[in-house]
Structures are given as C-alpha cells and as structure tokens.
Amino acid sequence: MKKLAKQIISSIARVPPVAKAAYQIHRYSRLKGTYPYYRELFIQNGQNSRFDSTTRARLIERFEAIDNSVRVASTPTDGLVLAEALLSTDAPGDIVECGCFAGASSAKLSMVAKLLGKKLIVFDSFEGLPEGGERAVHARRKVKEITKGWPAGDYSVGLEGVRQNIETFGEIAVCSFVQGWFNQTLTEQNLPPTIAAAFVDVDLHSSARECLVAIWPRLANGGIFFSHDVAFITVLQHLYDRELWANELKDFPPIFFGAGFGVCDLAPHIGYMVKGADVSAEYLKNLTLDK
C-alpha cells in the first residue's frame, strides 16, 4: 500500500504545476527560519510593494557586501527586518540612528533612506561607550552567561571610520552626523521635527532611556522606534517604566514587539514599538517580513 502511494505521489509530482508547487513546499520547509528564507521573503514582498523585487534584490546584494566587509554588531536578518518595516511604513519624517559602531547599520539605513527620499541623522559619541558600570541581564542566555559588563570605549572606530564605510558601501549624501553623548546631543536643534523611524543600539539602559525620551515625542503617527537591545532585561525595564510613560512621555506604552527575545532566532536583539493608538492591525502586520 505504501509503495502504491509513493508511486501515485511521484506521478502527480511530474505534472509541471504540481511539481513546481511541491518543490516550493519542500524548499520552504527546509529553509524556514534560516537567513535564505527571510532573504527570499524580503524579495518576494516586492510583488505587493512600491519597491519591487528587483530593487529589493539589489538592496540585499549591497547589504551582504557590508556584512562581508565591515565590522558589524547586528545580524543580516536584522537588516532585512529594518528594511522591510521602513519600506512598508507610510510615516512622514526622517530617520534617526543612535549608536552606529562602525557604520554598518548606518550604511544600510542610508540606502533605505535614499529610496524613501528621507534623511538619516546619526547620533554617536564616536568614542565608544561611556563610563557607566552598568551590567545587562540577557534574556536568552544561560544563567552563567546572562550578565555582561560594558567597558568604556567599547564599540568605536571613530567618526572618520564610520564616514568611510558609509561612503564605500552606503549613501553618504543623505547622512548627517551629530557627535557627542546622547544627553547633550539629542536636542531640538539636532533632531528633525518629525521622525519616521529610529534605530537605537546603545547597550546601556540609561542611554536607551535618554533616546526614547528625546525621540518618542517627535515620532510620527505610525512611526517606528527600533531597539537593538531588547534581549537585555534591564533595558526593557527602563523602556517600559510606568512612571516614564505616565509622567515624561504622557502616552500609553504600545506593544513592544520582540521584547525579551527579538523578532526571531536570527534577529534575537531587535524589537520595536509603533506609535499611534489608531494604527490598524493590517498596518502592523505589513511592517513584518512574514506578511
């Protein structure tokens, strides 16, 4: 009986349309949850986007050149998560990045900003992390590995190094840079009046809080606040502090997608909040890779 069933399935699979469908199912079952799977999703999403599959494939080629050439603290899937959300949002305003390390994420964001006709404003000390002595508790790792100290001066290649990487791999013309500590630079004079999206990768919970307080009031309705520190419980505690939202931001905290564990196993540190009590479920879903 089993032999007969296999023969029938084999015969059906030889019919061209069925064979193609069977191949796709087999292919996706093998790739699901891997970078090639998300890569293909990102390209296929161009079928229902104003940024078509050809544009997206070219973007990925440039992203992968960065991943292969620049010191990077994020994953290739992080880049796809960011790009998909940004290409799918209709929020007005420019893009802000806080914490850029060697400029790999900046270069990727600059490409997307150019496609969207937006500016990218990069905030960083360009001297690495400040003195702070904070320790981050990691939600994903084993007990013996859940804490990490942040040495002062870590994650820095200097402003010129960042500029060079963006000039080589990204779109430097849409970028501007603000050097200094966040509590001194995230001001009305330096921030754009309206922000469509912010990507914050700052490691320290004190810095994450400073960024949220400065950026959230300027974030447009439907705008996205990304954090690359959502696997650190102490960062989440500060970003979701009840008194912060009630007294300083004067807003109701939205869902923090990816809180604690990231949006998927290949993007374990990235999560985001979308501003606006009236944003629809359809809008939120459209921001994701797996629509």
Backbone hydrogen bonds, N-H to C=O, Kabsch-Sander energy under -0.5 kcal/mol:
donor,donor_aa,acceptor,acceptor_aa,energy
5,A,1,M,-2.3
6,K,2,K,-2.2
7,Q,3,K,-1.9
8,I,4,L,-2.3
9,I,5,A,-2.6
10,S,6,K,-2.5
11,S,7,Q,-2.2
12,I,8,I,-2.5
13,A,9,I,-2.4
14,R,10,S,-0.7
14,R,11,S,-0.7
15,V,12,I,-1.9
19,A,15,V,-3.0
20,K,16,P,-2.4
21,A,17,P,-2.1
22,A,18,V,-2.9
23,Y,19,A,-2.4
24,Q,20,K,-2.3
25,I,21,A,-2.5
26,H,22,A,-2.5
27,R,23,Y,-2.9
28,Y,24,Q,-2.9
29,S,25,I,-2.2
30,R,26,H,-1.4
31,L,27,R,-1.9
32,K,28,Y,-2.3
34,T,31,L,-2.6
37,Y,31,L,-0.6
38,Y,34,T,-1.9
39,R,35,Y,-2.9
40,E,36,P,-2.3
41,L,37,Y,-2.1
42,F,38,Y,-2.5
43,I,39,R,-1.7
44,Q,40,E,-2.8
45,N,41,L,-2.2
46,G,43,I,-1.6
47,Q,44,Q,-2.2
48,N,45,N,-1.1
49,S,46,G,-1.2
52,D,50,R,-0.7
56,R,52,D,-2.2
57,A,53,S,-2.5
58,R,54,T,-2.1
59,L,55,T,-1.9
60,I,56,R,-2.3
61,E,57,A,-2.0
62,R,58,R,-1.8
63,F,59,L,-2.5
64,E,60,I,-2.9
65,A,61,E,-1.5
66,I,62,R,-1.6
67,D,63,F,-2.3
68,N,64,E,-1.6
69,S,65,A,-0.6
69,S,66,I,-1.3
70,V,66,I,-2.8
79,G,75,T,-1.5
80,L,76,P,-1.3
81,V,77,T,-2.5
82,L,78,D,-2.5
83,A,79,G,-2.5
84,E,80,L,-2.7
85,A,81,V,-1.9
86,L,82,L,-2.5
87,L,83,A,-2.7
88,S,84,E,-1.0
89,T,85,A,-0.8
89,T,86,L,-0.6
94,D,194,T,-2.0
95,I,119,K,-2.8
96,V,197,A,-2.3
97,E,121,I,-2.6
98,C,199,F,-2.6
99,G,97,E,-0.5
99,G,123,F,-2.9
103,G,100,C,-3.0
107,A,103,G,-2.5
108,K,104,A,-1.8
109,L,105,S,-2.9
110,S,106,S,-2.4
111,M,107,A,-1.4
112,V,108,K,-1.8
113,A,109,L,-2.8
114,K,110,S,-2.1
115,L,111,M,-1.9
116,L,112,V,-2.0
117,G,113,A,-0.9
117,G,114,K,-0.7
118,K,113,A,-3.0
120,L,174,V,-2.7
121,I,95,I,-2.6
122,V,120,L,-0.6
122,V,176,S,-2.9
123,F,97,E,-3.3
123,F,121,I,-0.6
124,D,178,V,-2.0
129,L,154,D,-1.8
136,A,148,K,-2.3
138,H,136,A,-0.6
138,H,146,I,-3.6
139,A,231,A,-3.2
145,E,142,K,-2.2
146,I,143,V,-1.2
148,K,136,A,-1.3
150,W,134,E,-1.0
153,G,129,L,-3.1
154,D,151,P,-1.8
157,V,101,F,-0.6
162,V,158,G,-1.9
163,R,159,L,-2.8
164,Q,160,E,-2.4
165,N,161,G,-1.9
166,I,162,V,-2.3
167,E,163,R,-2.9
168,T,164,Q,-2.1
169,F,165,N,-2.3
170,G,166,I,-2.6
174,V,171,E,-1.4
175,C,172,I,-1.6
176,S,120,L,-2.0
178,V,122,V,-2.9
179,Q,177,F,-0.5
180,G,124,D,-1.7
184,Q,181,W,-2.2
185,T,181,W,-1.6
186,L,182,F,-2.1
187,T,185,T,-2.5
191,L,187,T,-2.7
195,I,218,R,-2.6
196,A,94,D,-2.8
197,A,94,D,-1.2
198,A,224,I,-2.4
199,F,96,V,-2.6
200,V,198,A,-0.6
200,V,226,F,-2.2
201,D,98,C,-2.8
201,D,199,F,-0.6
204,L,202,V,-3.0
208,A,204,L,-2.3
209,R,205,H,-2.0
210,E,206,S,-1.9
211,C,207,S,-2.3
212,L,208,A,-2.2
213,V,209,R,-2.5
214,A,210,E,-1.8
215,I,211,C,-2.6
216,W,212,L,-2.5
218,R,215,I,-1.4
219,L,215,I,-0.9
219,L,216,W,-1.1
220,A,195,I,-2.8
222,G,275,K,-2.9
223,G,220,A,-2.7
224,I,196,A,-1.8
225,F,273,M,-2.9
226,F,198,A,-3.4
226,F,224,I,-0.7
227,S,271,G,-2.6
228,H,200,V,-2.7
230,V,269,H,-1.9
232,F,229,D,-1.6
233,I,137,V,-3.0
233,I,231,A,-0.7
235,V,232,F,-0.6
236,L,232,F,-1.9
237,Q,233,I,-2.5
238,H,234,T,-1.5
239,L,235,V,-2.5
240,Y,236,L,-2.0
241,D,238,H,-0.9
245,W,241,D,-1.9
246,A,242,R,-2.3
247,N,243,E,-2.9
248,E,243,E,-0.7
248,E,244,L,-1.4
249,L,244,L,-2.5
250,K,245,W,-0.7
251,D,245,W,-1.8
257,F,255,I,-0.9
257,F,272,Y,-2.1
259,A,256,F,-1.8
260,G,230,V,-1.6
261,F,258,G,-0.7
262,G,258,G,-2.9
263,V,267,A,-1.2
263,V,270,I,-0.9
264,C,267,A,-0.8
267,A,264,C,-1.4
270,I,267,A,-0.7
271,G,227,S,-2.3
272,Y,257,F,-1.9
273,M,225,F,-1.9
275,K,223,G,-2.5
279,V,276,G,-1.1
284,L,280,S,-2.1
285,K,281,A,-2.4
286,N,282,E,-2.1
287,L,283,Y,-0.8
287,L,284,L,-0.8
288,T,285,K,-1.6
291,K,289,L,-1.4
